[in-house]
Amino acid sequence: MHVAPAGGTAVQDHVALAEIELCGELIIAASAAHEERLSLVRIDEVLKVAEEREAAAGR
């Protein structure tokens, strides 16, 4: 078992934190949709897929 050292020097995994944030956004969107399923288009909107594609194309 690995225990983080005392003193608050825990290393943050930025990729994992970003994934957790995206999951949270999906949960919020699903909750707002009530009984309906999220469409693939809505999921892409929540995850900002188009914005990421545009940013990647501009690199």
C-alpha positions as CSV (number, residue, x, y, z in Angstrom):
1,M,0.0,0.0,0.0
2,H,1.3,3.4,-1.0
3,V,0.7,6.4,1.3
4,A,1.2,10.0,0.2
5,P,3.9,11.7,2.2
6,A,2.8,13.9,5.1
7,G,3.2,17.6,4.3
8,G,0.8,18.1,1.4
9,T,3.2,17.4,-1.4
10,A,0.8,15.2,-3.4
11,V,1.5,15.2,-7.1
12,Q,-1.5,16.1,-9.3
13,D,-2.3,14.2,-12.5
14,H,-3.6,17.0,-14.8
15,V,-5.0,14.5,-17.3
16,A,-6.9,12.7,-14.7
17,L,-8.3,15.9,-13.3
18,A,-9.4,17.0,-16.7
19,E,-11.2,13.7,-17.2
20,I,-12.9,14.0,-13.9
21,E,-14.1,17.5,-14.9
22,L,-15.5,16.2,-18.2
23,C,-17.3,13.4,-16.4
24,G,-18.8,15.9,-14.1
25,E,-20.0,18.0,-17.0
26,L,-21.6,15.0,-18.6
27,I,-23.3,14.1,-15.3
28,I,-24.7,17.6,-15.0
29,A,-26.0,17.5,-18.6
30,A,-27.6,14.1,-18.1
31,S,-29.3,15.4,-14.9
32,A,-30.6,18.4,-16.7
33,A,-32.0,16.2,-19.5
34,H,-34.2,14.4,-16.9
35,E,-35.7,11.2,-18.4
36,E,-34.2,11.8,-21.9
37,R,-31.0,10.3,-23.1
38,L,-28.3,12.7,-24.3
39,S,-27.8,12.7,-28.0
40,L,-24.4,12.2,-29.5
41,V,-24.5,15.8,-30.7
42,R,-25.3,17.0,-27.1
43,I,-22.5,14.9,-25.7
44,D,-20.1,16.4,-28.2
45,E,-21.3,19.9,-27.2
46,V,-20.7,19.1,-23.5
47,L,-17.3,17.7,-24.1
48,K,-16.5,20.6,-26.5
49,V,-15.4,18.2,-29.2
50,A,-15.7,20.8,-32.0
51,E,-13.6,23.4,-30.1
52,E,-10.9,20.8,-29.5
53,R,-10.8,19.8,-33.2
54,E,-10.5,23.5,-34.2
55,A,-7.7,24.1,-31.7
56,A,-5.9,21.0,-32.9
57,A,-6.3,22.1,-36.6
58,G,-4.8,25.5,-35.7
59,R,-1.7,24.0,-34.2
